[in-house]
Amino acid sequence: MEQIRFSWHADDEAPRSIVDLQLRGGDDQTHLVLAQQQLPADADINALSARWEGALGRIAELA
């Protein structure tokens, strides 16, 4: 397993969150587990999920 962790915030005024990517290889594929932690209480989880799914879909198209 390989892991990448980084902090992320939408702009200078936005609270920081932690993004954790875990990558596991096997059967000629790479499996990705993505978690975003320390989100503010009012975070729009559905919108965040849609953005991540869109970004990961664009990455998959390049593979």
C-alpha positions, 0 to 999 in steps of 0.5 A: 500500500502507498499513501498520500496525505495532504491538506486542502482548502478552497481559498485562503479563508476556507478551513483546511481539511485533510485528504488521504489517498491509499493506493493498492495494486493488484491484478493489473489494477490500482485500487484507490481509497479516498477519505477527506477528514476534518471537514467543517460541520456545514460541509456539503458532503454530496457536492464534495463527493460529486467533485471527487467522482468527477476528478477521479473519472477524468483521471481514469479516462487518462489511464 
